[in-house]
Amino acid sequence: MTIDYDVVIIGGSLAGRYAALAATQLHATVALVEPKVNYGLIHHHTLSKIGRLAQQLHNAVNLGIPSPTANTAPEIYLNGVALPTVASSEKLPIPLDSSEAMLYARGIVSNLAELNSPAKLAALGVDVIFGNGQFQSSPQLAFDVSDAEGGQHQRLLRARTYLLASGSSPAIPKIDGLQATGYLTLANIWQSLNEPTPPKNWVIIGGVPQSIEIAQTLAWLGYSVTLIVKHAYILSNIDPEIAQLLQAQLEVDGVRVLTQTPVTQVRRIEDKKWIQAGDKAIETDEILVVTKQQPNLKSLNLAAVGVKWHEHRLVVNDKLQTTNHRIYACGDVIGGYDLANVANYEASIALKNALFFPAISVNYQCIPWATFTQPMLAQVGLTEAQAKRRFGQDKVLVLRQYFKSITAAQIRGEITGVCKIIVLENGEILGSAILGAKAGELINLIALAMSQKIYVKHLANLSTIYPSFSDILEQTAREWSKQRLNRNTALQDFLEDFFQFRRDWNL
């Protein structure tokens, strides 16, 4: 059999491009097949930054800092885009116009698209092929690519191994009347926000990180937002204490949050959309569905090559091999949240196994993830409940410190938040959850400590720059020695006797 490539990557996602670039750096011959890349996620993160600016300006007014008048104030520019000012009599319910924010977001997306362009990959040695395709098993395993528009046969790609990184699409829940009434997803919400008169009232269905982020962003930009989640907490797999604090912040920012509320029916009455959520009937201008994703696997002919899938994910082993061991997978197609750093981690493991030998197993224990809210939520490893179930109630210590005790947080006015580190009695770190400013940067340090088996006592000796947000890690880690001392009455008695002896000796 003739082998054209070391690996063929079936892409359409940023993880696919990441894997293609990594393959060229290893001097492998690689082809990347993709129909298109959806930059909606980049739109989303960029717009979140604009929303954050809107919130900061609003807070400045609430603190008594006068807003500029429309006639005398200079314009504020962000990357060449003029942001509108408002009259001093206004309380800045929406200091930034959403159309201006979208213009800024499009500029950022354009720049990032250029950085990740197929032309750049091709210049580095990747054979980039635009089109759709499917696997064929006879006479030998290969990937048959057809033209993306006309569907005509284009090329037959033969490789030693294949990597599925085709991303995902929204999995739309089966709700009576939803299809007939109409809805938006993160893939097309940006077109709606670009309209001259975008919808003012939004209902967001979903309890995933992206639904939380977009709900807060829309509220900052002045829209009326209701977030409906069917679970008890806004995110089902995070620490309940963190979830409650984050929900409280969303409500402070103007998001109406309904938890444990299933959506059973959607109807259009005249020009309005109506949602039956639990025992509440909610009127809205637009519905945004942000639920779990479903993998882009259609028309790949996976059954013919022995690749199995279950519900919304491919079946893979810990080496990220599918049930056809020459075909690997990473990212959204194997389930989980749509998180770029997790997908890239999986792409790195799958690619090394595909190019060399399947010897590396995935281990998510030390992989952090974050939700880009304000304050940011970040987590790594086990939660408090998971750790106590696995190791026992008495074997686990929960170290906790609130951001209001940190000087940097007081100076910046960002005192909302908490840092929790979950450890065993001997100081081994099992996990951490942080809600607060710089949480994404702080959790990286915890993840590094976990991956290198650095115990919590070493974090207590960091001697961080003062003032800085990193100080919260040092203060939280110090709780370990305090709690151990509180549990050890014999040591407490010894220390009391020892210092009493020292005082008497000095006399």
Sequence and secondary structure as in RCSB ss.txt:
>XXXX:A:sequence
MTIDYDVVIIGGSLAGRYAALAATQLHATVALVEPKVNYGLIHHHTLSKIGRLAQQLHNAVNLGIPSPTANTAPE
IYLNGVALPTVASSEKLPIPLDSSEAMLYARGIVSNLAELNSPAKLAALGVDVIFGNGQFQSSPQLAFDVSDAEG
GQHQRLLRARTYLLASGSSPAIPKIDGLQATGYLTLANIWQSLNEPTPPKNWVIIGGVPQSIEIAQTLAWLGYSV
TLIVKHAYILSNIDPEIAQLLQAQLEVDGVRVLTQTPVTQVRRIEDKKWIQAGDKAIETDEILVVTKQQPNLKSL
NLAAVGVKWHEHRLVVNDKLQTTNHRIYACGDVIGGYDLANVANYEASIALKNALFFPAISVNYQCIPWATFTQP
MLAQVGLTEAQAKRRFGQDKVLVLRQYFKSITAAQIRGEITGVCKIIVLENGEILGSAILGAKAGELINLIALAM
SQKIYVKHLANLSTIYPSFSDILEQTAREWSKQRLNRNTALQDFLEDFFQFRRDWNL
>XXXX:A:secstr
    EEEEEE SSHHHHHHHHHHHHTT  EEEEES   THHHHHHHHHHHHHHHHHHHHHHHTT     TTTS  
EEETTEEE    TTS  SS S HHHHHHHHHHHHHHHHHHT HHHHHHTT EEEESEEEEE SSS EEEEE TTT
  EEEEE EEEEEE   EEE     BTHHHH  B TTTHHHHHTSSS  SEEEEE  SHHHHHHHHHHHHTT EE
EEE SSSSSSTTS HHHHHHHHHHHHHTTEEEE S  EEEEEEETTEEEEEETTEEEEESEEEE   EEE  TTS
 TGGGT  EETTEE   TT B SSTTEEE GGGG S   HHHHHHHHHHHHHHHHS S     GGG  EEE  SS
EEEEEE  HHHHHHHH GGGEEEEEEEGGG HHHHHHT    EEEEEEETT  EEEEEEEETTHHHHHHHHHHHH
HTT  HHHHTT    SS TTHHHHHHHHHHHHHHHHH HHHHHHHHHHHHHHHHHH 
